[in-house]
Amino acid sequence: MAVDATEEQHSDDKSGGNKQSINGDNCDDSTRRLTSVAKRLIINSFINDSDSDSDGPPEERPTIIKRQHENDSIDFAEEVSEKIEKQKETKVRKVVNNKKPKSKYWHQRYRLFSRFDDGIQMDTESWYSVTPERIAQHIAHRFSLDNQNFIIIDAFCGSGGNTIQFALISPFVKVVAIDIDMNKISCAKHNAKIYGVDKRIEFICADYLVLAKTGALFGDAVFLSPPWGGPKYLNLAVYTLDMMSPSGTDVYDVTRDHITDNIGILLPRNIDTNGVEELAGVGNRVEIEDNLMNNKIKTKTAYFGNLIQS
């Protein structure tokens, strides 16, 4: 089903190549090609607009853990408490909800959150950085691993657009939502309650890179969406991973080295795909998916590990 999307985040470029239907059918083998660094599979995909009715609580599983051997244990609190405390001491900015943003963002409020009128809260940045709900639903569908009791880490959760859709996958899913901004964590918690999934989510205000490097995070899959630097990224002919803040290359490497190979990265439509291919490494695969609305590319998502559709 084709729908509209946030124009500030996405382009009006026409898509090309084979398209994948919303039911997840594989694309034709002709879309595969072998590059010097990685096998790359490009799929042009429509958006999955299915919804989940599941409401059950998740089974308890540890997400913040200590190393297995006592003599190699980490004191998580000591390693990240300083950064977290600084965030807590920072004055929380006023949440933007009742105050209208620019008209082009305001007109797209229901594309960001279909339940906006139920009291959704967003800060100023979220109006141009939240993943449109239909795209977030599709990405969540792609994260539906075979394991019925699994943990998804949303490393840059913002106001909770992707976090909420991950939590709606199944009553057996647990989501770890991380953001360095306490104000965004507050918005995400509030919005998750509106969608009835707050009890499936563990919210952590921390620097993801610092936290991940401790080895204290556990998850079956990780979703990465580092900030793109605001709407001005659309003025660039080509956008690279290192233009993200923090660097997309750095967050991918840290995630792969310390947590899991099952990684998804949300990317702008003008991303340098050669740089994304290089992340996979020689002989490995990456799937780059074009998210389309009204037959126009809006964003791209790169999938690694078991998230690649075979």
C-alpha positions in Angstrom: 0.0 0.0 0.0 1.4 3.4 -1.0 1.2 6.3 1.4 2.7 9.7 1.9 5.7 10.4 4.0 7.8 13.2 5.6 9.3 15.2 2.7 12.0 16.7 4.9 13.4 13.3 5.6 12.9 11.8 2.3 13.4 12.5 -1.4 11.1 12.5 -4.4 13.5 10.3 -6.5 11.8 7.6 -8.6 12.7 4.1 -7.7 14.1 1.6 -10.2 14.7 -2.1 -10.5 12.6 -5.0 -9.2 10.1 -4.3 -6.5 9.4 -6.6 -3.5 5.8 -7.0 -2.5 4.6 -6.1 1.0 4.3 -9.8 1.9 8.1 -10.2 1.8 8.5 -12.2 -1.3 12.1 -12.4 -2.5 13.2 -10.3 -5.4 14.5 -11.8 -8.6 18.1 -13.2 -8.5 19.0 -10.7 -11.2 19.1 -8.0 -8.5 22.1 -9.7 -6.8 25.6 -8.8 -7.7 29.1 -9.5 -6.4 31.2 -6.5 -5.6 34.9 -6.4 -4.6 33.9 -6.1 -0.9 30.6 -7.7 -0.4 27.6 -9.4 -1.9 24.9 -6.8 -2.1 21.2 -7.3 -2.5 19.0 -4.3 -3.4 15.3 -4.6 -2.9 12.7 -1.9 -3.7 10.0 -2.5 -1.2 6.6 -1.2 -0.6 5.6 -0.6 3.0 4.0 -3.3 5.2 1.0 -1.7 6.8 -0.1 -4.7 8.9 -0.7 -4.2 12.6 -0.3 -6.3 15.7 -3.0 -6.9 18.3 -0.8 -8.6 20.8 -0.8 -7.1 24.3 0.8 -9.7 26.6 3.8 -8.9 28.8 7.2 -10.1 27.7 8.9 -13.0 29.5 11.7 -11.7 31.7 15.2 -11.9 30.2 18.3 -9.9 31.2 19.3 -7.1 28.9 21.9 -5.4 31.1 24.2 -8.1 32.3 27.6 -8.6 33.9 30.3 -10.7 32.3 30.0 -14.4 33.0 33.2 -14.7 35.0 33.5 -12.9 38.3 37.1 -11.9 37.8 36.2 -10.3 34.5 33.1 -8.5 35.7 32.2 -4.9 34.9 30.7 -2.4 37.2 28.3 -0.9 34.7 27.3 1.9 37.0 30.9 3.2 37.4 31.6 3.2 33.6 28.5 5.2 32.5 27.1 6.9 35.5 28.9 10.1 34.9 27.4 10.6 31.5 23.9 9.6 32.7 24.1 11.9 35.6 25.0 14.8 33.3 21.9 14.0 31.3 19.7 13.9 34.4 21.0 17.3 35.5 20.3 18.9 32.1 17.2 20.9 32.1 14.5 19.1 30.1 13.4 21.2 27.1 9.7 21.9 26.7 8.0 19.1 24.8 6.5 20.2 21.5 3.0 18.9 21.0 0.4 21.5 21.5 2.6 24.1 19.9 2.5 23.7 16.2 5.8 23.3 14.3 6.2 24.4 10.7 3.1 23.7 8.7 4.8 21.1 6.5 5.6 19.1 9.6 2.3 19.6 11.3 0.4 18.3 8.2 2.4 15.1 8.5 1.7 14.4 12.2 -0.5 11.4 11.5 2.1 9.9 9.3 4.6 10.0 12.2 2.1 8.7 14.8 -1.4 7.5 13.8 -2.5 8.1 17.4 -1.2 11.7 17.5 -4.5 13.0 18.8 -4.2 10.7 21.9 -1.5 13.0 23.3 1.7 12.1 21.5 4.7 14.1 22.6 7.7 15.2 20.6 10.5 17.7 21.0 11.5 20.0 18.2 14.0 17.6 16.6 11.6 14.8 16.5 9.3 16.5 14.0 11.9 15.9 11.3 13.7 12.8 12.7 11.0 10.4 13.7 10.6 7.5 11.3 7.1 7.6 9.7 4.9 5.0 11.2 4.3 2.9 8.1 8.1 2.7 7.5 8.7 1.8 11.2 6.1 -0.9 10.9 7.8 -2.4 7.9 11.2 -2.3 9.6 9.7 -4.0 12.7 8.4 -6.7 10.5 11.9 -7.3 9.1 13.2 -7.7 12.7 10.7 -10.5 13.3 13.3 -13.3 14.0 12.2 -16.9 14.4 13.0 -16.8 18.1 9.6 -16.0 19.8 11.3 -14.6 22.8 13.8 -12.1 21.7 15.4 -8.7 22.6 15.7 -5.8 20.2 17.9 -2.8 21.0 16.9 0.6 19.6 20.1 2.4 20.0 18.9 5.9 19.2 15.2 5.7 20.1 14.3 9.4 20.0 10.6 9.9 20.7 9.9 6.2 20.2 8.6 5.8 16.7 10.6 2.6 15.9 10.7 1.5 19.5 6.9 1.3 19.7 6.6 -0.7 16.5 9.3 -3.2 17.6 7.3 -3.7 20.8 4.1 -4.4 18.8 5.8 -7.3 17.0 4.8 -9.8 19.6 3.9 -10.1 23.3 7.2 -12.0 23.6 9.4 -9.2 22.4 11.4 -7.0 24.8 12.8 -3.7 23.5 15.7 -1.8 25.0 15.3 1.8 24.1 18.4 4.0 24.5 19.0 7.7 23.9 21.5 10.2 25.3 18.7 12.9 25.5 16.6 12.6 28.7 13.9 14.7 27.0 13.5 12.2 24.2 13.4 9.3 26.6 10.6 11.0 28.5 8.7 11.5 25.2 9.3 7.9 24.2 8.0 6.5 27.5 4.9 8.7 27.3 4.2 7.7 23.7 4.7 3.9 24.4 2.0 4.1 27.0 -0.4 5.6 24.5 0.2 2.5 22.3 0.0 0.2 25.3 3.5 -1.3 25.0 5.4 0.5 27.7 5.7 -2.6 29.8 7.6 -4.4 27.0 10.3 -1.6 26.9 13.3 -0.9 29.0 14.3 2.8 28.7 17.9 3.8 29.3 19.3 7.3 29.1 22.9 6.8 28.1 25.5 7.3 25.4 25.0 4.1 23.3 28.6 3.9 22.2 29.9 4.1 25.8 27.3 1.6 27.0 27.9 -0.9 24.1 31.7 -0.8 24.6 31.3 -2.0 28.2 30.0 -5.4 26.9 27.1 -5.0 29.3 24.4 -4.9 26.7 22.7 -8.1 25.4 20.3 -8.2 22.4 19.3 -10.5 19.6 19.2 -7.7 17.1 20.1 -4.0 17.1 18.5 -1.1 15.2 20.8 1.9 14.5 19.5 5.3 13.5 22.2 7.9 14.4 21.1 11.5 13.7 21.6 12.7 10.1 22.4 16.3 11.1 19.0 17.8 10.4 17.0 18.5 7.2 20.0 20.1 5.5 21.3 16.6 4.6 18.9 16.7 1.6 21.0 19.4 0.0 23.9 17.0 -0.4 24.3 15.0 -3.6 25.8 12.1 -1.7 25.6 11.5 2.1 28.2 9.3 3.8 28.0 7.2 7.0 30.6 9.3 8.7 28.4 12.4 8.3 26.1 10.9 11.0 26.7 11.9 14.6 28.0 9.7 15.9 29.6 8.1 12.8 27.5 5.3 11.3 30.7 3.3 10.7 31.7 3.6 14.4 28.3 2.6 15.8 28.1 -0.4 13.4 31.6 -1.6 14.3 30.9 -1.3 18.1 27.6 -3.1 17.7 29.1 -5.9 15.7 32.1 -6.3 18.0 30.2 -6.2 21.3 26.6 -7.2 20.8 25.5 -9.0 17.6 25.8 -9.3 13.8 22.1 -8.9 13.4 22.0 -5.1 12.7 19.6 -2.8 10.8 20.6 0.8 9.9 18.2 3.5 8.8 19.7 5.5 6.1 18.9 8.6 4.1 17.9 8.1 0.4 21.1 9.8 -0.8 23.5 7.5 1.1 26.7 6.4 -0.4 25.8 2.7 -0.8 29.5 1.7 -1.5 30.3 2.8 2.1 27.4 0.7 3.4 28.7 -2.4 1.4 32.1 -2.0 3.0 30.7 -2.4 6.4 29.8 -6.1 5.6 33.4 -7.0 4.8 34.8 -9.2 2.1 32.6 -12.2 1.3 29.8 -11.2 3.6 26.4 -9.9 2.6 24.4 -6.7 3.2 20.8 -6.1 2.0 19.9 -2.5 1.2 16.2 -2.0 1.0 14.5 1.1 -0.5 11.5 2.1 1.4 8.9 3.5 -1.0 5.8 5.5 -0.7 3.8 6.5 -3.7 6.5 4.8 -5.8 9.1 7.3 -4.5 12.2 6.4 -2.4 11.8 7.9 1.0 14.5 6.1 3.1 16.8 3.1 2.8 17.5 0.4 5.4 20.6 -1.8 5.4 20.2 -5.2 7.0 23.1 -7.5 8.2 23.4 -10.9 9.7 20.2 -13.0 10.1 18.1 -9.9 9.2 18.9 -10.4 5.6 16.0 -12.1 3.7 17.4 -15.3 2.0 
